[in-house]
């Protein structure tokens, strides 16, 4: 069943719900409009999402009134497996996906699917002196990346996910590759418990899970993520055929709403009590997990670092069976920047 989230009212326990089977999602091939009391109409969009602080503006835009002001009603669908989101996008079961690009996206585009990244969200490019909000964390007994050789390392999804890309960059800092460790796919919420009970020796964590690991004193950061990731940005927004072609106006409106929300994430947004509460309510975590957690940086232009998409493909090509093609797909086939430019007015 599709659940409509209204942060101004009550937040459903989205993260506790298993992702529904593909056939259970209703198709979004035609424009949906819902009449309002004043006789106006709003477009209804189905948006899949992976929960994470780096995607925060998309989650609080409802409570801030940004979606309403853009003429939109947004129905969020929690996604546990990023590959599902790509399949749903390609078949118009979802209009948009708030998450990260992946091998699944690249393979679908290689087959001719109409899927594009249209905006970026949070990154680890935080001010000097501020620790990165995500990264490779290990049990306290592990002192270096090199010590992970042969050990179990958790990640969201498998090789080919954005998480695996960040993990790969982190392993490289210690001269390791994916083949040097035992990869364990886990949901984000299961990683800290697995670190605590010894199920894994390390995990690629994202805020707010990073703060949970620190608060519970079960793990520590192994690498400086800001050095390992560089200017890479993987958190963002992807569109399927509907918002790219048949209803680009709705696509522009959705990015305008996100740009509206991003303005509240400038600087140290963790000190904004209203934003912290909205985000904590949506993600169903304590407010101090957000306010005391990692700081993601948000660019109000929503601009995409296209080189990240190239680097991801080059990394995944080294792992047999991850990509179904042999030549790197140019960024022009993976990104539609015209929607973002129209939405925020910046080239």
KEMARKE-805861 format. One record per residue (C-alpha): residue number from 1; x, y, z. Coordinates in pm, 1 decimal. Layout:
<r num="NUM" xx="X" yy="Y" zz="Z"/>
...
end
This chain:
<r num="1" xx="0.0" yy="0.0" zz="0.0"/>
<r num="2" xx="126.4" yy="348.2" zz="-79.7"/>
<r num="3" xx="153.3" yy="571.7" zz="225.3"/>
<r num="4" xx="135.9" yy="946.7" zz="196.4"/>
<r num="5" xx="375.5" yy="1114.8" zz="435.4"/>
<r num="6" xx="277.9" yy="1446.3" zz="585.7"/>
<r num="7" xx="544.0" yy="1565.3" zz="826.4"/>
<r num="8" xx="314.1" yy="1839.5" zz="945.8"/>
<r num="9" xx="84.8" yy="1567.0" zz="1077.5"/>
<r num="10" xx="214.1" yy="1227.7" zz="1182.5"/>
<r num="11" xx="498.2" yy="1029.0" zz="1034.4"/>
<r num="12" xx="435.8" yy="667.9" zz="943.5"/>
<r num="13" xx="687.4" yy="403.4" zz="1037.8"/>
<r num="14" xx="819.8" yy="390.1" zz="684.7"/>
<r num="15" xx="1152.9" yy="237.4" zz="770.6"/>
<r num="16" xx="981.0" yy="-54.6" zz="944.8"/>
<r num="17" xx="784.2" yy="-147.8" zz="636.1"/>
<r num="18" xx="932.5" yy="-400.5" zz="395.3"/>
<r num="19" xx="951.8" yy="-278.6" zz="39.2"/>
<r num="20" xx="651.5" yy="-402.9" zz="-147.8"/>
<r num="21" xx="678.3" yy="-632.6" zz="-444.9"/>
<r num="22" xx="708.2" yy="-463.7" zz="-781.3"/>
<r num="23" xx="360.3" yy="-566.9" zz="-884.0"/>
<r num="24" xx="208.3" yy="-402.0" zz="-576.6"/>
<r num="25" xx="314.9" yy="-54.1" zz="-677.9"/>
<r num="26" xx="63.6" yy="127.2" zz="-891.7"/>
<r num="27" xx="185.3" yy="254.1" zz="-1224.2"/>
<r num="28" xx="244.7" yy="624.3" zz="-1276.8"/>
<r num="29" xx="227.0" yy="637.9" zz="-1653.3"/>
<r num="30" xx="-37.9" yy="907.7" zz="-1669.3"/>
<r num="31" xx="-46.2" yy="1239.4" zz="-1485.7"/>
<r num="32" xx="-228.5" yy="1223.9" zz="-1153.8"/>
<r num="33" xx="-412.4" yy="1530.5" zz="-1032.2"/>
<r num="34" xx="-596.4" yy="1581.0" zz="-707.8"/>
<r num="35" xx="-850.5" yy="1856.8" zz="-665.8"/>
<r num="36" xx="-815.9" yy="2090.6" zz="-368.8"/>
<r num="37" xx="-1083.3" yy="2274.0" zz="-176.9"/>
<r num="38" xx="-1014.4" yy="2590.5" zz="-371.2"/>
<r num="39" xx="-1066.9" yy="2422.6" zz="-705.8"/>
<r num="40" xx="-695.1" yy="2412.0" zz="-788.8"/>
<r num="41" xx="-513.7" yy="2093.1" zz="-882.7"/>
<r num="42" xx="-188.0" yy="1940.6" zz="-763.9"/>
<r num="43" xx="26.3" yy="1680.3" zz="-930.1"/>
<r num="44" xx="84.3" yy="1364.3" zz="-727.9"/>
<r num="45" xx="429.3" yy="1209.6" zz="-758.1"/>
<r num="46" xx="547.0" yy="872.6" zz="-629.8"/>
<r num="47" xx="902.6" yy="903.8" zz="-500.8"/>
<r num="48" xx="1120.4" yy="615.4" zz="-383.6"/>
<r num="49" xx="1384.5" yy="688.4" zz="-124.1"/>
<r num="50" xx="1671.0" yy="546.1" zz="75.7"/>
<r num="51" xx="1676.3" yy="695.0" zz="424.6"/>
<r num="52" xx="1984.0" yy="905.5" zz="498.2"/>
<r num="53" xx="2071.5" yy="1250.6" zz="628.2"/>
<r num="54" xx="2251.4" yy="1336.6" zz="303.3"/>
<r num="55" xx="1908.4" yy="1335.4" zz="136.1"/>
<r num="56" xx="1749.2" yy="1551.4" zz="405.8"/>
<r num="57" xx="1606.0" yy="1840.3" zz="201.1"/>
<r num="58" xx="1380.7" yy="1606.3" zz="0.4"/>
<r num="59" xx="1242.2" yy="1464.8" zz="325.8"/>
<r num="60" xx="1155.7" yy="1795.8" zz="494.3"/>
<r num="61" xx="1028.6" yy="1980.9" zz="186.8"/>
<r num="62" xx="675.0" yy="1866.3" zz="267.8"/>
<r num="63" xx="670.6" yy="2002.2" zz="623.1"/>
<r num="64" xx="828.9" yy="2326.7" zz="501.4"/>
<r num="65" xx="547.2" yy="2369.8" zz="248.6"/>
<r num="66" xx="784.6" yy="2355.0" zz="-48.6"/>
<r num="67" xx="597.5" yy="2073.3" zz="-225.3"/>
<r num="68" xx="264.0" yy="2242.2" zz="-165.6"/>
<r num="69" xx="391.0" yy="2572.5" zz="-302.5"/>
<r num="70" xx="523.0" yy="2389.5" zz="-609.8"/>
<r num="71" xx="179.0" yy="2239.2" zz="-672.6"/>
<r num="72" xx="282.5" yy="1887.8" zz="-572.3"/>
<r num="73" xx="166.5" yy="1609.5" zz="-345.4"/>
<r num="74" xx="449.3" yy="1363.6" zz="-284.8"/>
<r num="75" xx="395.2" yy="1001.9" zz="-184.7"/>
<r num="76" xx="717.6" yy="846.8" zz="-52.4"/>
<r num="77" xx="795.0" yy="477.3" zz="-100.1"/>
<r num="78" xx="1075.2" yy="339.0" zz="124.8"/>
<r num="79" xx="1331.4" yy="141.0" zz="-74.3"/>
<r num="80" xx="1558.3" yy="-115.2" zz="90.2"/>
<r num="81" xx="1736.7" yy="-238.7" zz="-221.5"/>
<r num="82" xx="1860.4" yy="39.5" zz="-455.4"/>
<r num="83" xx="1825.5" yy="-200.7" zz="-750.3"/>
<r num="84" xx="1450.2" yy="-204.3" zz="-690.7"/>
<r num="85" xx="1430.7" yy="172.9" zz="-726.9"/>
<r num="86" xx="1602.0" yy="160.1" zz="-1066.2"/>
<r num="87" xx="1363.5" yy="-111.7" zz="-1188.3"/>
<r num="88" xx="1062.8" yy="88.5" zz="-1065.2"/>
<r num="89" xx="1191.2" yy="407.1" zz="-1232.5"/>
<r num="90" xx="1254.2" yy="233.4" zz="-1564.3"/>
<r num="91" xx="896.2" yy="103.8" zz="-1573.4"/>
<r num="92" xx="723.8" yy="419.8" zz="-1445.4"/>
<r num="93" xx="626.2" yy="257.7" zz="-1116.5"/>
<r num="94" xx="810.3" yy="547.3" zz="-951.5"/>
<r num="95" xx="839.5" yy="899.8" zz="-1085.9"/>
<r num="96" xx="1158.7" yy="986.2" zz="-900.0"/>
<r num="97" xx="1417.7" yy="826.9" zz="-676.1"/>
<r num="98" xx="1593.8" yy="1009.9" zz="-394.1"/>
<r num="99" xx="1906.4" yy="805.9" zz="-342.1"/>
<r num="100" xx="2221.2" yy="740.7" zz="-543.9"/>
<r num="101" xx="2326.4" yy="621.9" zz="-890.6"/>
<r num="102" xx="2436.8" yy="260.3" zz="-919.9"/>
<r num="103" xx="2547.3" yy="-13.8" zz="-1156.7"/>
<r num="104" xx="2179.6" yy="-97.4" zz="-1199.9"/>
<r num="105" xx="2118.7" yy="250.7" zz="-1337.8"/>
<r num="106" xx="2421.6" yy="231.1" zz="-1566.7"/>
<r num="107" xx="2316.2" yy="-109.9" zz="-1700.7"/>
<r num="108" xx="1960.7" yy="7.2" zz="-1766.3"/>
<r num="109" xx="2084.7" yy="315.1" zz="-1953.6"/>
<r num="110" xx="2319.5" yy="93.5" zz="-2155.4"/>
<r num="111" xx="2011.1" yy="-105.9" zz="-2260.9"/>
<r num="112" xx="1834.9" yy="212.3" zz="-2370.9"/>
<r num="113" xx="1625.3" yy="295.9" zz="-2063.2"/>
<r num="114" xx="1532.3" yy="660.1" zz="-2009.7"/>
<r num="115" xx="1685.9" yy="724.9" zz="-1666.0"/>
<r num="116" xx="1881.6" yy="1034.6" zz="-1567.5"/>
<r num="117" xx="2033.9" yy="1192.1" zz="-1260.7"/>
<r num="118" xx="1894.7" yy="1546.1" zz="-1236.9"/>
<r num="119" xx="2033.6" yy="1690.0" zz="-911.6"/>
<r num="120" xx="2278.0" yy="1630.1" zz="-628.2"/>
<r num="121" xx="2212.9" yy="1660.5" zz="-256.9"/>
<r num="122" xx="2446.3" yy="1617.8" zz="41.8"/>
<r num="123" xx="2821.7" yy="1565.6" zz="21.8"/>
<r num="124" xx="3110.6" yy="1522.6" zz="267.3"/>
<r num="125" xx="3265.2" yy="1852.1" zz="152.6"/>
<r num="126" xx="3218.9" yy="2002.3" zz="498.7"/>
<r num="127" xx="3424.3" yy="2285.5" zz="652.7"/>
<r num="128" xx="3776.7" yy="2217.6" zz="773.4"/>
<r num="129" xx="3775.5" yy="2073.3" zz="1122.1"/>
<r num="130" xx="3435.8" yy="1909.2" zz="1074.6"/>
<r num="131" xx="3451.7" yy="1530.1" zz="1054.2"/>
<r num="132" xx="3299.0" yy="1363.3" zz="748.9"/>
<r num="133" xx="2944.5" yy="1239.9" zz="818.2"/>
<r num="134" xx="2994.0" yy="906.0" zz="644.5"/>
<r num="135" xx="3275.6" yy="662.3" zz="596.6"/>
<r num="136" xx="3437.9" yy="329.2" zz="671.1"/>
<r num="137" xx="3397.4" yy="245.5" zz="1039.9"/>
<r num="138" xx="3555.7" yy="-55.5" zz="1209.8"/>
<r num="139" xx="3545.2" yy="-234.0" zz="1542.1"/>
<r num="140" xx="3776.8" yy="-78.1" zz="1797.1"/>
<r num="141" xx="4014.8" yy="-373.0" zz="1768.9"/>
<r num="142" xx="4084.5" yy="-281.9" zz="1402.8"/>
<r num="143" xx="4340.7" yy="-3.8" zz="1381.4"/>
<r num="144" xx="4395.1" yy="33.5" zz="1005.3"/>
<r num="145" xx="4236.9" yy="-41.7" zz="668.9"/>
<r num="146" xx="4512.8" yy="-293.7" zz="600.4"/>
<r num="147" xx="4392.3" yy="-501.7" zz="896.6"/>
<r num="148" xx="4058.7" yy="-558.3" zz="721.0"/>
<r num="149" xx="4213.1" yy="-805.3" zz="477.0"/>
<r num="150" xx="4005.0" yy="-1122.0" zz="498.3"/>
<r num="151" xx="3758.2" yy="-956.9" zz="738.1"/>
<r num="152" xx="3380.8" yy="-905.7" zz="704.5"/>
<r num="153" xx="3275.1" yy="-559.4" zz="588.6"/>
<r num="154" xx="2910.3" yy="-448.0" zz="568.0"/>
<r num="155" xx="2765.8" yy="-227.1" zz="298.1"/>
<r num="156" xx="2424.6" yy="-125.5" zz="169.8"/>
<r num="157" xx="2355.6" yy="-342.9" zz="-133.6"/>
<r num="158" xx="2634.2" yy="-515.3" zz="-322.7"/>
<r num="159" xx="2923.8" yy="-411.5" zz="-545.9"/>
<r num="160" xx="2765.9" yy="-173.7" zz="-791.5"/>
<r num="161" xx="2586.1" yy="42.3" zz="-535.7"/>
<r num="162" xx="2694.3" yy="395.0" zz="-447.3"/>
<r num="163" xx="2783.9" yy="262.0" zz="-104.3"/>
<r num="164" xx="3022.7" yy="14.4" zz="-263.3"/>
<r num="165" xx="3185.3" yy="297.3" zz="-458.3"/>
<r num="166" xx="3253.5" yy="486.8" zz="-135.6"/>
<r num="167" xx="3372.2" yy="164.0" zz="26.5"/>
<r num="168" xx="3601.4" yy="100.2" zz="-268.7"/>
<r num="169" xx="3753.4" yy="447.7" zz="-233.9"/>
<r num="170" xx="3804.7" yy="384.8" zz="137.6"/>
<r num="171" xx="3967.0" yy="43.9" zz="84.0"/>
<r num="172" xx="4201.6" yy="197.3" zz="-172.4"/>
<r num="173" xx="4336.2" yy="419.8" zz="106.6"/>
<r num="174" xx="4479.7" yy="102.8" zz="262.1"/>
<r num="175" xx="4584.6" yy="-62.0" zz="-62.6"/>
<r num="176" xx="4290.8" yy="-305.6" zz="-60.3"/>
<r num="177" xx="4020.0" yy="-393.8" zz="-313.0"/>
<r num="178" xx="3679.6" yy="-560.1" zz="-283.7"/>
<r num="179" xx="3839.1" yy="-902.3" zz="-335.5"/>
<r num="180" xx="4053.4" yy="-854.5" zz="-22.0"/>
<r num="181" xx="3753.3" yy="-848.5" zz="214.8"/>
<r num="182" xx="3432.6" yy="-1046.7" zz="269.9"/>
<r num="183" xx="3145.0" yy="-817.5" zz="171.8"/>
<r num="184" xx="2825.5" yy="-849.4" zz="378.1"/>
<r num="185" xx="2511.1" yy="-677.3" zz="240.0"/>
<r num="186" xx="2306.6" yy="-523.2" zz="523.8"/>
<r num="187" xx="2037.3" yy="-261.0" zz="571.1"/>
<r num="188" xx="2177.8" yy="61.1" zz="716.3"/>
<r num="189" xx="1987.8" yy="16.6" zz="1042.6"/>
<r num="190" xx="2141.4" yy="-330.0" zz="1093.1"/>
<r num="191" xx="2504.2" yy="-223.5" zz="1059.8"/>
<r num="192" xx="2570.2" yy="-79.9" zz="1405.5"/>
<r num="193" xx="2412.6" yy="-383.6" zz="1577.6"/>
<r num="194" xx="2628.0" yy="-608.8" zz="1357.3"/>
<r num="195" xx="2938.8" yy="-415.5" zz="1458.9"/>
<r num="196" xx="2833.9" yy="-441.9" zz="1820.9"/>
<r num="197" xx="2772.9" yy="-816.8" zz="1819.9"/>
<r num="198" xx="3074.7" yy="-902.9" zz="1605.7"/>
<r num="199" xx="2875.3" yy="-1001.2" zz="1298.1"/>
<r num="200" xx="3105.0" yy="-777.9" zz="1093.2"/>
<r num="201" xx="3439.4" yy="-614.4" zz="1163.6"/>
<r num="202" xx="3369.1" yy="-298.9" zz="961.8"/>
<r num="203" xx="3091.2" yy="-117.2" zz="776.0"/>
<r num="204" xx="3042.4" yy="173.6" zz="537.5"/>
<r num="205" xx="2815.9" yy="396.3" zz="748.3"/>
<r num="206" xx="2610.6" yy="705.9" zz="670.7"/>
<r num="207" xx="2470.2" yy="959.5" zz="915.0"/>
<r num="208" xx="2284.5" yy="909.5" zz="1140.7"/>
<r num="209" xx="2429.7" yy="556.2" zz="1173.4"/>
<r num="210" xx="2780.1" yy="701.0" zz="1211.2"/>
<r num="211" xx="2672.5" yy="888.3" zz="1522.1"/>
<r num="212" xx="2503.3" yy="578.6" zz="1662.1"/>
<r num="213" xx="2831.1" yy="386.5" zz="1628.3"/>
<r num="214" xx="3017.4" yy="662.8" zz="1809.7"/>
<r num="215" xx="2753.1" yy="709.1" zz="2081.2"/>
<r num="216" xx="2746.4" yy="335.5" zz="2152.0"/>
<r num="217" xx="3127.7" yy="324.6" zz="2144.4"/>
<r num="218" xx="3134.3" yy="22.7" zz="1912.7"/>
<r num="219" xx="3333.5" yy="153.2" zz="1616.7"/>
<r num="220" xx="3562.6" yy="428.3" zz="1492.9"/>
<r num="221" xx="3643.3" yy="585.7" zz="1155.4"/>
<r num="222" xx="3933.6" yy="416.3" zz="975.9"/>
<r num="223" xx="3994.3" yy="676.8" zz="704.9"/>
<r num="224" xx="3951.8" yy="1048.6" zz="648.2"/>
<r num="225" xx="3651.3" yy="1028.6" zz="417.4"/>
<r num="226" xx="3696.1" yy="1381.6" zz="288.2"/>
<r num="227" xx="4036.2" yy="1280.8" zz="153.0"/>
<r num="228" xx="3919.6" yy="942.0" zz="28.6"/>
<r num="229" xx="3610.9" yy="1074.4" zz="-150.4"/>
<r num="230" xx="3751.9" yy="1403.9" zz="-273.7"/>
<r num="231" xx="3481.9" yy="1601.6" zz="-452.1"/>
<r num="232" xx="3270.4" yy="1292.5" zz="-520.5"/>
<r num="233" xx="2896.8" yy="1329.0" zz="-460.6"/>
<r num="234" xx="2660.7" yy="1033.9" zz="-481.9"/>
<r num="235" xx="2347.2" yy="1152.2" zz="-299.6"/>
<r num="236" xx="2096.0" yy="1292.1" zz="-543.0"/>
<r num="237" xx="1772.7" yy="1272.6" zz="-738.0"/>
<r num="238" xx="1698.2" yy="1053.6" zz="-1040.0"/>
<r num="239" xx="1403.7" yy="1071.6" zz="-1279.4"/>
<r num="240" xx="1234.1" yy="815.8" zz="-1497.8"/>
<r num="241" xx="1058.2" yy="866.4" zz="-1834.6"/>
<r num="242" xx="756.9" yy="1054.5" zz="-1698.0"/>
<r num="243" xx="941.4" yy="1347.9" zz="-1541.0"/>
<r num="244" xx="1209.2" yy="1351.8" zz="-1810.4"/>
<r num="245" xx="968.3" yy="1363.1" zz="-2101.5"/>
<r num="246" xx="591.7" yy="1344.2" zz="-2062.5"/>
<r num="247" xx="565.9" yy="1574.9" zz="-1761.2"/>
<r num="248" xx="887.5" yy="1774.4" zz="-1741.0"/>
<r num="249" xx="694.6" yy="2058.5" zz="-1576.5"/>
<r num="250" xx="633.7" yy="1837.2" zz="-1273.5"/>
<r num="251" xx="1001.6" yy="1742.9" zz="-1279.8"/>
<r num="252" xx="1099.4" yy="2108.8" zz="-1269.0"/>
<r num="253" xx="852.7" yy="2169.3" zz="-985.4"/>
<r num="254" xx="996.6" yy="1883.6" zz="-778.8"/>
<r num="255" xx="1349.5" yy="2025.3" zz="-809.1"/>
<r num="256" xx="1222.9" yy="2374.4" zz="-726.0"/>
<r num="257" xx="1072.3" yy="2233.4" zz="-408.1"/>
<r num="258" xx="1399.9" yy="2063.5" zz="-317.8"/>
<r num="259" xx="1594.2" yy="2383.6" zz="-390.2"/>
<r num="260" xx="1350.1" yy="2560.8" zz="-157.9"/>
<r num="261" xx="1428.3" yy="2312.5" zz="120.4"/>
<r num="262" xx="1805.4" yy="2315.2" zz="57.6"/>
<r num="263" xx="1814.5" yy="2682.5" zz="155.6"/>
<r num="264" xx="1743.6" yy="2573.9" zz="512.4"/>
<r num="265" xx="2046.2" yy="2341.7" zz="498.7"/>
<r num="266" xx="2308.5" yy="2609.2" zz="441.7"/>
<r num="267" xx="2585.7" yy="2627.2" zz="700.0"/>
<r num="268" xx="2551.3" yy="2419.7" zz="1017.3"/>
<r num="269" xx="2185.9" yy="2327.7" zz="975.8"/>
<r num="270" xx="2211.9" yy="2098.4" zz="1280.5"/>
<r num="271" xx="2154.4" yy="2410.8" zz="1490.7"/>
<r num="272" xx="1816.8" yy="2470.2" zz="1325.3"/>
<r num="273" xx="1581.0" yy="2305.4" zz="1577.0"/>
<r num="274" xx="1288.7" yy="2302.6" zz="1335.3"/>
<r num="275" xx="1484.2" yy="2126.2" zz="1060.7"/>
<r num="276" xx="1630.3" yy="1878.6" zz="1308.5"/>
<r num="277" xx="1283.5" yy="1786.1" zz="1435.3"/>
<r num="278" xx="1139.1" yy="1749.5" zz="1085.2"/>
<r num="279" xx="1424.9" yy="1529.1" zz="971.1"/>
<r num="280" xx="1424.8" yy="1319.8" zz="1288.0"/>
<r num="281" xx="1049.3" yy="1267.1" zz="1258.8"/>
<r num="282" xx="1076.0" yy="1153.0" zz="898.0"/>
<r num="283" xx="1367.9" yy="919.5" zz="961.5"/>
<r num="284" xx="1224.6" yy="805.3" zz="1297.9"/>
<r num="285" xx="1541.1" yy="866.0" zz="1497.8"/>
<r num="286" xx="1599.0" yy="1075.0" zz="1812.5"/>
<r num="287" xx="1652.6" yy="1444.0" zz="1747.3"/>
<r num="288" xx="1993.5" yy="1437.0" zz="1915.0"/>
<r num="289" xx="2103.6" yy="1175.1" zz="1662.5"/>
<r num="290" xx="2055.2" yy="1442.5" zz="1395.9"/>
<r num="291" xx="2168.8" yy="1750.2" zz="1589.4"/>
<r num="292" xx="2473.1" yy="1570.3" zz="1729.9"/>
<r num="293" xx="2547.8" yy="1372.7" zz="1414.9"/>
<r num="294" xx="2754.7" yy="1433.6" zz="1105.0"/>
<r num="295" xx="2724.3" yy="1749.1" zz="899.5"/>
<r num="296" xx="2656.7" yy="1706.5" zz="528.0"/>
<r num="297" xx="2721.1" yy="1999.3" zz="296.9"/>
<r num="298" xx="2447.3" yy="2105.6" zz="53.4"/>
<r num="299" xx="2500.9" yy="2307.5" zz="-262.9"/>
<r num="300" xx="2201.3" yy="2532.9" zz="-330.5"/>
<r num="301" xx="2261.8" yy="2496.2" zz="-705.2"/>
<r num="302" xx="2199.1" yy="2118.2" zz="-680.4"/>
<r num="303" xx="2480.6" yy="2078.0" zz="-935.3"/>
<r num="304" xx="2602.2" yy="1725.5" zz="-1012.4"/>
<r num="305" xx="2969.9" yy="1626.3" zz="-1009.5"/>
<r num="306" xx="2963.0" yy="1430.7" zz="-1336.0"/>
<r num="307" xx="3313.9" yy="1290.7" zz="-1288.5"/>
<r num="308" xx="3180.1" yy="1077.5" zz="-1002.7"/>
<r num="309" xx="2963.1" yy="885.3" zz="-1249.9"/>
<r num="310" xx="3267.5" yy="810.8" zz="-1462.9"/>
<r num="311" xx="3475.7" yy="702.2" zz="-1164.0"/>
<r num="312" xx="3199.0" yy="471.8" zz="-1043.4"/>
<r num="313" xx="3184.2" yy="294.2" zz="-1378.4"/>
<r num="314" xx="3561.5" yy="257.6" zz="-1396.4"/>
<r num="315" xx="3566.6" yy="99.7" zz="-1049.5"/>
<r num="316" xx="3277.5" yy="-139.2" zz="-1120.1"/>
<r num="317" xx="3429.5" yy="-252.7" zz="-1449.4"/>
<r num="318" xx="3708.7" yy="-413.8" zz="-1247.1"/>
<r num="319" xx="3458.2" yy="-650.7" zz="-1082.8"/>
<r num="320" xx="3333.6" yy="-918.8" zz="-1321.1"/>
<r num="321" xx="2960.4" yy="-931.9" zz="-1370.1"/>
<r num="322" xx="2884.2" yy="-589.5" zz="-1224.5"/>
<r num="323" xx="2840.1" yy="-398.5" zz="-1550.9"/>
<r num="324" xx="2691.1" yy="-546.4" zz="-1865.9"/>
<r num="325" xx="2889.6" yy="-328.3" zz="-2108.5"/>
<r num="326" xx="3255.6" yy="-252.8" zz="-2173.4"/>
<r num="327" xx="3285.5" yy="116.9" zz="-2262.9"/>
<r num="328" xx="3220.9" yy="392.5" zz="-2008.6"/>
<r num="329" xx="2888.7" yy="566.2" zz="-2070.0"/>
<r num="330" xx="2946.1" yy="942.3" zz="-2107.8"/>
<r num="331" xx="2791.1" yy="1167.1" zz="-1846.2"/>
<r num="332" xx="2570.8" yy="1329.4" zz="-2112.0"/>
<r num="333" xx="2371.3" yy="1005.0" zz="-2127.0"/>
<r num="334" xx="2340.8" yy="975.8" zz="-1750.3"/>
<r num="335" xx="2258.8" yy="1335.8" zz="-1655.7"/>
<r num="336" xx="1986.4" yy="1578.1" zz="-1761.9"/>
<r num="337" xx="2103.4" yy="1916.9" zz="-1637.6"/>
<r num="338" xx="1841.3" yy="2120.8" zz="-1822.3"/>
<r num="339" xx="1570.8" yy="2046.2" zz="-1563.6"/>
<r num="340" xx="1794.3" yy="2159.4" zz="-1278.5"/>
<r num="341" xx="1893.6" yy="2473.8" zz="-1467.6"/>
<r num="342" xx="1531.3" yy="2563.9" zz="-1527.1"/>
<r num="343" xx="1440.5" yy="2491.8" zz="-1166.1"/>
<r num="344" xx="1715.4" yy="2686.5" zz="-989.9"/>
<r num="345" xx="1820.1" yy="2929.2" zz="-1262.5"/>
<r num="346" xx="2188.4" yy="2836.1" zz="-1250.8"/>
<r num="347" xx="2394.4" yy="2680.7" zz="-1529.1"/>
end
